[in-house]
Structure formats: structure tokens, C-alpha cells
Amino acid sequence: MAISEAESVVMQVLWKRSPLGADDVLAALAGRKDWQESTVKTLLNRLLKKGAISSERDGRRFLYAPLLSREDWLQQESEGLLDRLFGGRLAPMVAHFTERRKLSKKDIAELKKLLQELEDGR
């Protein structure tokens, strides 16, 4: 399921707290996005059509809740990034960031720890 960047902003709000009405989503985005209510409703409708969220009538408004979990979305996005940019391989991605000096000492320590855990688990 392809979620656009704008749709992912709405999903982030719903993953934090749901169910929410369109007005609640708009209020949660105040200060971060200068979107009108119509924009939020358009994004919610797109997400509904994709099956990423559900809606339930609550009086005169609809409440929206995620059907797509954040973990599933993260996995899809990260696999897509790896496939598109690095042929599905993690090592070239890490090498790219090390060549560009984008890894802090903390990042390196965390990677070492993860590698050790992988080694210990095999």
C-alpha cells in the first residue's frame, strides 16, 4: 500500500491517538502544517479508499482510526527504500552513510551492538 508523504503525516496523528474526527486531526497538526480542513478531509478520504484507515459515524461527524499499523508501514517503506536505492541490500546503505560521515559515534556503537546480537543469535 503506497502512502504519500502528506498521507503519512495524517497517519502519524492517527497512530498516536485514535479514533479522531477530521477537526481533531487538523488541530493536532496546528503549528506543523498550515493545512485547511478540506485538505485533511481529502487526505482522510484517500486513506479510506486505500484501506489504510477506517471510519465510523459519530453523530454528525466521522471518526477515523488506522487499519495499517505503523510497524507494517515502516517495514514497507524501509524495504522500498532499500530496494530502490541499494538493490535490497543493507550493507551498501550503511557503507554509503559511512562514506558521507553521517554516522555518529552513538550510531556506530548501536550498529556494533546490533551486529553482536545477530551473531549471538545464530
N, C-alpha and C positions, 0 to 999 in steps of 0.2 A: 504494500500500500504506500503510494507516494504522498508524502505530506510536505506541502510547500513551507518555506521559511515563515511566512505570515501565519499559516495554519498552525505551525509548531508553537508559535507564541501563545495562541489561544489554548492549545493543548497543555502547555506548561501551567497555565492558570487552572485548568480543569484537573490536572494531575495533583495539584497542591490542595484543592478543595472542590468538592462537587457533592451534589448537583448544584449548578448555578444557572441563573437566568442571564439573558444577554446583557442586561443592565449591570448585573454583578460582575460579569467578565469585563465589561467596559470600565467599571470602577476599579477593578484590580489592575488594569493596565494604565490607569491615570498616572501621569508623570513619566512613564516609559514609552508610551506610544500616543501619538496625537490622532487617534482614530475616532471616527464618528460611529454612532450606534449602527448605522446602516452597514458600515464596513465589518463590524463584529458579527452582525447577523448574516452577512454574505459568507464570511468565513465559517460560521457555525453551520450554515446550510451546506456548504461544500463538504465539511467534515461528516455531516449526516449522510450525504449521498455516498461518500466513500466507505461508510460503515465504521468510522473511527470513533464516533460518539453516538449516544442515544438521546432521545428527547422524551419528556413526559409532561403532559399538560398539568399545570398547577394553577387552577382558576383561569385568569385571563392571559397567563404567560406560560412559556415553556421552560423547563429546567433541563439542563444538559449535563451529561456525565460521560466520561471516557469509556469506550469499549476496548480500544487499543491501549495496552499497558505501556508505560514509559520504558520499561526494560525491553519489550519487544521492538519498540520504535528505535531505541538506541542500537540494538543489535542490527536491525535492518540498515540504519544509517551508516553505522561503522563498517559493516560488510560492504555496503555500496561504495563507500569511500575507498576502502582497501582495494576492491575490485577495479574501480575506475582509475585510480592513480598508481597503484603498486602491484597490479596483476594478482591481487588477492593475497599477497604475502606481507607479513608483518615486519620481517627483518629489514626489507628495503625502506619501509616507512621510518623505522627507528633510525636507520642509517642516515636518511635524509635530514631528520631533525638534529642528529649529532653533528652532521657536516655544517649545518646552519647555526650551530651553537644555541639551539633553542631548548636544550635540556639543562635544567638547573642541577645542582648537586643533590638536592632533595629528589628530583625526578630520577636521577641515576641510582640513588640508593633504593628507591621504590622498585625500579626495574630489576635491580640485583636481587632484591627480596623476592619478587615475583618469580624470577628465574630459579632461585634456590627452592622455592615452594614447588615449582613444576618438577625440578629434578628429584626432590624428596618424595613426590607423589608417584613417581614412575617406577 
